Amino acid sequence: MLKRLFLQMDDTTVLNWHGQLASASVDQVKKLGVPVTLMSSRSAQEMLPLVKQLGASSAQVALNGGLIYRLAHGQVQPLLTQALLKKNVYYLLKSLMTVFPDLCQSYFTAKHWVAYRDDDKMQAISATAGMEPLLVGPAAYLHPQLPVIKIQLAPSSTQERVRLQQFFDYLAIPNFKVQLTVQGVFEISSQSLNIASTVQQVMVFDGLHNDEIVGFGEDWNQLPFLPHYNDRQMAAQAAR
């Protein structure tokens, strides 16, 4: 019996090209009458309108799997976080401030999106995300009060993007996974994050078994999900 639907939340699955949940998707999901877990690279705050629109009270996945949470009275209730090592975060952020002083950089904790400067690039990202970052001073930015789950870097040119990639190769910080999005933004999260283990954690929290879930993804990063569950008759699909 199907008890959970896992959906990758992006522009080619349940969202339209404006980043909003397509009404047809909402209708189809609600018609199934099955609890939904959305999986996204976005923060829990960015996901909030979509989770509410679906009326989902089950565990949700944000920040590339770095945060598993529920909504409790409209508030984010973290269930599990996989943060970056504090000393490595400081080393990277400080190095970036020194070598790329004009770079648009920010990071995410379980409850906040934090930045230390507000420029045109940050305002453009804020408009797309539909939320404002928490602005703090440089000293506070370098010493987060809460564990950092994901660092976000938005280079302003192709040249800066190439220099950043070379910079990451030079630093070779252990346990950091660096991904470049289709929007040209670098996302840095824990190397231990894996979609299969993230789904397994959600199943533990919600008491689910392998034959009670189905998942739909849209790209290569979803492939680890498939072999992990195929032998257990997990039905899943990757659109590409």
Phi, psi and omega in degrees: 000131181286123181238351180205135177248118176263125181235127171288125185264100180205183187286353181244005176242271187263354181256153171271184186286355174263007179077015180254152179293120181296136184300324179296322179295316179301313182298316182294318181294315180295326180295328178295328181068028182245134177304145185242138169245116176274139178240125188212158170276350182285166176283164178298325180293321177293326181283342190309309181300324182287321178296318179294321180299325178277347183067033185277121177254001181278175179296140180239160183237123180236170173053048177060026181097357179288344179222123169248131187210169169235162170265125177238110183056041178079002181249148180286123178246099181298136175255323180205133174235145174238095187267163174281151181296131189303314182294327178289324177299311180300314182300315181292311183298317179296317180296318179295319178301323183283313186275327181235070186298337182260003182292137175280107182231152180198172176213165182241134166255186181297331187236353185222152168251119191242136176218164180242359177214150182238099180240186182299320181295317179295321179294324177294318178295320179299318180296320179292320182284338182074026179204160180255143176285158171278113182271127179229169177287162181304319181295315179294325180297320182284346181233073183302141177282334180242154180302138179271125183264320181214137174255138183237127181235128183241090179296149185267354181205166177297321180298317179293324178296317179295317180297321178297316180298319177296323180296317178298318179298323181290316182292317180050052180288127183292149174068016175256132174252119182254123180235141177255120182281169179294341177276000179082023180254134175274130175243126182243121181220182182292136180295340183282351182292135182209134186298323181295315180290328178295314178299321180297321178297317177299319179299321178295313181300322186256009175063043182258154177247163186302324183273011181248006183234156173219143183227147178231125178237186185221359185205183186298330182292352178271346187301324178300337178295322190289305182295333181294328186248348182301318182292344179255017177061040172279127179267119180213163184213137172247127185291333178229000000 
